[in-house]
Amino acid sequence: MLIDYHTHHARCGHAVGELEEYVRKGIEIGLAQLGLSDHMPLLHVNPATYYPEMAMPMEELPRYVEECLSLKEKYKDRIDIRIGLEGDYIEGCEEQIEAIVKAYPWDYVIGSVHFLGEWDITDFRQTHGWEGRDRMAVYEQYYDAVAKAAATGFYDYIGHIDVIKRFGFKPEGDVTHLENAALEAVKKNGLAIELNASGLRMPVEEMFPSRRMLEYAHKLGIPVTIGSDAHQPERLGQYLDQARAALKEVGYTQLATFNCRKLMLIDF
């Protein structure tokens, strides 16, 4: 069964293509399940003065959900659409995040850490934020935020759990203890993670998480789903053959899927 649970579309501002284009592409490439999972609106910065094209405006959120529901019904005989959200974890905004999570009929919510304060560590326009910083301290702050996200109860799985490595900025010291602690927090709180294949097209040239982290996740018994993190319809499913192969090599035989916030495992 082919699935892709991590996708973005034009509403977020930094992706292209309408939702229906992704649905049609999913049918074309033979997906059994397609997860629509655009970015949650910005909560802790002013969209008018912050970097542009970061996330959908708040007024678009209900329209996004309505369109997802409409497409789910329209294409129900051709592809199984799951309605999701990539819900940034932002420390201090827990009440606002919870309100969004509870307000709509999500099939799943991805817990991703992009922001450390007002710094988006995944934005290519903000790599200057690393200048003059203690990289180990940044990694400690990041993985602490991941653990806190896992403990909130807002999310179904943690997205691109080691995305902090995206641009190749790494401390000189070993961060295994930080990565393991984050995975242990995921396990403790009953979440899954994703194997996000998009890292293969980024400066780090490695999926999220790394092979070592994936092996530790398997050892802990953490369920895993997969996603292309496509920001263009033509990238839907990109590198997911490599993701599935990596999972099998590590020892996984099932993928996590989600329906009405409930996790179900399927063979692959």
C-alpha positions as CSV (number, residue, x, y, z in Angstrom):
1,M,0.0,0.0,0.0
2,L,1.5,3.3,-1.1
3,I,0.9,6.3,1.2
4,D,2.2,9.9,1.5
5,Y,1.2,11.8,4.7
6,H,3.2,15.0,4.4
7,T,2.2,17.6,1.7
8,H,1.8,21.3,1.3
9,H,0.0,23.5,-1.2
10,A,-0.4,27.1,-2.4
11,R,-2.2,28.4,0.7
12,C,1.0,28.3,2.8
13,G,2.7,30.7,0.5
14,H,5.9,28.8,-0.1
15,A,4.4,25.9,-2.0
16,V,2.7,25.7,-5.4
17,G,-0.3,23.8,-6.7
18,E,-3.9,23.6,-5.5
19,L,-5.1,20.8,-3.3
20,E,-6.9,19.1,-6.1
21,E,-3.7,19.0,-8.2
22,Y,-2.1,16.9,-5.4
23,V,-5.1,14.6,-5.3
24,R,-4.9,14.0,-9.0
25,K,-1.2,13.5,-8.8
26,G,-1.7,11.0,-6.0
27,I,-4.1,9.0,-8.1
28,E,-1.7,9.1,-11.1
29,I,1.2,7.7,-9.1
30,G,-1.0,5.0,-7.4
31,L,-1.3,6.3,-3.8
32,A,-3.8,4.4,-1.7
33,Q,-3.8,7.1,0.9
34,L,-2.9,10.8,0.6
35,G,-2.5,13.0,3.6
36,L,-3.1,16.7,3.1
37,S,-1.2,18.5,5.8
38,D,-0.6,22.2,5.3
39,H,1.1,24.5,7.8
40,M,-0.9,25.9,10.7
41,P,-1.2,29.7,10.6
42,L,1.5,31.7,12.4
43,L,0.6,32.4,16.1
44,H,3.5,34.1,17.8
45,V,4.7,36.5,15.1
46,N,3.0,39.2,13.1
47,P,2.4,37.8,9.6
48,A,2.4,41.3,8.2
49,T,5.9,42.1,9.5
50,Y,7.6,38.7,9.6
51,Y,9.1,36.9,6.7
52,P,6.5,36.5,4.0
53,E,5.1,33.3,2.6
54,M,5.5,31.2,5.8
55,A,2.0,29.7,6.4
56,M,-1.6,30.1,5.5
57,P,-3.5,33.1,6.9
58,M,-5.8,32.3,9.8
59,E,-8.8,33.2,7.8
60,E,-7.8,30.5,5.3
61,L,-7.8,27.7,7.9
62,P,-11.6,26.9,7.7
63,R,-11.5,27.1,3.9
64,Y,-8.6,24.7,3.8
65,V,-10.5,22.2,5.9
66,E,-13.7,22.7,3.9
67,E,-11.8,22.0,0.6
68,C,-10.1,18.9,2.1
69,L,-13.5,17.5,3.1
70,S,-15.0,18.3,-0.4
71,L,-12.1,16.6,-2.2
72,K,-12.3,13.6,0.2
73,E,-15.9,13.1,-0.9
74,K,-15.3,13.9,-4.6
75,Y,-12.5,11.4,-5.0
76,K,-13.6,8.8,-2.4
77,D,-13.8,6.0,-5.0
78,R,-10.3,6.7,-6.4
79,I,-8.1,7.6,-3.4
80,D,-8.4,7.7,0.4
81,I,-7.8,11.3,1.5
82,R,-6.8,11.9,5.1
83,I,-7.2,15.4,6.5
84,G,-4.2,16.7,8.4
85,L,-2.4,19.7,9.7
86,E,1.3,20.4,10.3
87,G,0.8,22.0,13.7
88,D,4.0,23.9,14.7
89,Y,4.8,23.5,18.4
90,I,5.6,26.9,19.7
91,E,6.4,27.2,23.4
92,G,4.1,29.6,25.0
93,C,1.3,29.2,22.4
94,E,-0.1,25.9,23.8
95,E,-3.6,27.3,24.3
96,Q,-3.9,28.6,20.8
97,I,-2.5,25.4,19.3
98,E,-4.9,23.3,21.3
99,A,-7.9,25.4,20.2
100,I,-7.0,24.8,16.5
101,V,-6.4,21.1,17.1
102,K,-9.8,20.7,18.7
103,A,-11.8,23.0,16.3
104,Y,-11.6,20.8,13.2
105,P,-12.2,17.1,12.2
106,W,-8.5,16.2,11.7
107,D,-7.5,12.7,10.9
108,Y,-4.0,13.5,12.2
109,V,-1.9,16.4,13.4
110,I,1.8,16.5,12.8
111,G,3.9,18.0,15.6
112,S,6.8,19.8,14.1
113,V,9.3,22.2,15.6
114,H,10.4,24.9,13.2
115,F,10.7,27.9,15.5
116,L,13.0,28.6,18.4
117,G,11.5,31.8,19.6
118,E,11.0,33.9,16.4
119,W,13.8,32.1,14.6
120,D,12.6,29.5,12.0
121,I,15.6,27.2,11.9
122,T,14.2,25.5,8.7
123,D,13.9,28.7,6.7
124,F,16.8,29.2,4.1
125,R,16.4,33.0,4.5
126,Q,17.2,32.7,8.2
127,T,20.4,30.7,8.2
128,H,22.2,33.8,9.5
129,G,20.6,33.0,12.8
130,W,23.4,30.4,13.4
131,E,26.0,33.1,13.3
132,G,27.7,33.6,16.7
133,R,25.6,30.9,18.4
134,D,26.7,28.0,20.4
135,R,25.5,25.2,18.2
136,M,25.2,22.7,21.0
137,A,23.0,25.1,22.9
138,V,20.8,25.4,19.8
139,Y,20.5,21.7,19.5
140,E,19.6,21.4,23.2
141,Q,16.9,24.0,22.9
142,Y,15.5,22.3,19.8
143,Y,15.3,18.8,21.2
144,D,13.9,20.1,24.4
145,A,11.1,21.7,22.3
146,V,10.5,18.4,20.5
147,A,10.1,16.6,23.9
148,K,7.7,19.2,25.1
149,A,5.7,18.9,21.9
150,A,5.4,15.2,22.4
151,A,4.1,15.7,25.9
152,T,1.3,18.1,25.0
153,G,-1.1,15.5,23.7
154,F,-1.9,17.8,20.7
155,Y,-0.1,15.6,18.1
156,D,-0.3,12.2,16.5
157,Y,3.3,12.0,15.3
158,I,6.4,14.1,15.3
159,G,7.5,15.5,11.9
160,H,11.1,15.5,10.6
161,I,12.3,15.0,14.1
162,D,15.9,16.0,13.4
163,V,15.2,18.7,10.9
164,I,17.6,21.0,12.8
165,K,20.4,19.4,10.7
166,R,18.7,20.6,7.4
167,F,21.4,23.1,6.4
168,G,24.3,21.1,7.7
169,F,24.9,23.2,10.9
170,K,26.0,20.7,13.5
171,P,27.8,20.9,16.8
172,E,31.3,19.5,17.1
173,G,30.2,17.4,20.1
174,D,28.0,14.2,20.0
175,V,24.3,14.9,20.0
176,T,23.2,11.2,20.3
177,H,22.0,11.8,23.9
178,L,19.7,14.6,22.7
179,E,18.3,12.6,19.8
180,N,17.7,9.6,22.0
181,A,16.0,11.7,24.7
182,A,13.6,13.1,22.0
183,L,12.7,9.6,20.7
184,E,12.2,8.4,24.3
185,A,9.8,11.3,24.9
186,V,7.9,10.2,21.7
187,K,7.7,6.7,23.0
188,K,6.7,7.7,26.5
189,N,3.8,9.8,25.1
190,G,2.6,7.2,22.7
191,L,3.3,9.0,19.5
192,A,4.7,8.0,16.1
193,I,7.3,9.7,14.0
194,E,7.7,10.1,10.3
195,L,10.4,9.2,7.9
196,N,10.5,12.4,5.9
197,A,12.3,11.8,2.7
198,S,12.6,15.5,1.7
199,G,16.0,15.7,3.4
200,L,17.5,13.9,0.4
201,R,16.9,17.1,-1.7
202,M,18.3,19.5,1.0
203,P,21.8,20.5,1.9
204,V,22.1,17.8,4.5
205,E,21.3,15.1,1.8
206,E,19.8,12.7,4.4
207,M,16.3,11.8,5.4
208,F,14.7,12.9,8.6
209,P,15.5,11.1,10.9
210,S,19.0,9.7,10.3
211,R,19.5,6.0,9.9
212,R,20.9,5.8,13.5
213,M,17.8,7.5,14.9
214,L,15.5,5.3,12.8
215,E,17.2,2.2,14.2
216,Y,16.8,3.5,17.8
217,A,13.1,4.3,17.1
218,H,12.6,0.7,15.9
219,K,14.4,-0.6,19.0
220,L,12.0,1.5,21.1
221,G,9.0,0.2,19.2
222,I,7.9,3.6,17.9
223,P,5.5,3.5,14.9
224,V,6.6,5.2,11.7
225,T,4.7,6.8,8.8
226,I,6.3,8.3,5.7
227,G,6.0,11.6,3.8
228,S,7.6,13.4,0.9
229,D,7.0,16.9,2.4
230,A,6.1,17.8,-1.2
231,H,5.7,21.5,-1.9
232,Q,5.0,20.9,-5.6
233,P,2.5,18.3,-7.0
234,E,5.3,16.7,-9.1
235,R,7.2,16.0,-5.9
236,L,4.4,14.0,-4.4
237,G,5.9,10.6,-3.4
238,Q,9.4,11.7,-4.1
239,Y,12.1,9.4,-2.6
240,L,9.4,7.4,-0.8
241,D,10.7,4.2,-2.5
242,Q,14.0,4.9,-0.7
243,A,12.2,5.6,2.5
244,R,10.3,2.3,2.4
245,A,13.5,0.4,1.6
246,A,15.3,2.1,4.6
247,L,12.4,1.1,6.9
248,K,12.6,-2.5,5.8
249,E,16.4,-2.6,6.2
250,V,15.9,-1.4,9.8
251,G,13.3,-4.0,10.5
252,Y,9.9,-2.2,10.1
253,T,7.2,-4.2,8.4
254,Q,4.3,-1.8,9.0
255,L,3.5,1.8,8.5
256,A,1.4,4.1,10.7
257,T,-1.7,5.5,9.2
258,F,-4.3,7.8,10.9
259,N,-8.1,8.1,10.8
260,C,-10.0,10.4,13.1
261,R,-6.9,10.8,15.3
262,K,-6.5,7.1,15.7
263,L,-3.4,5.2,14.7
264,M,-3.7,2.1,12.6
265,L,-0.8,0.0,11.3
266,I,-0.7,-1.4,7.8
267,D,1.7,-3.8,6.1
268,F,3.9,-2.5,3.4
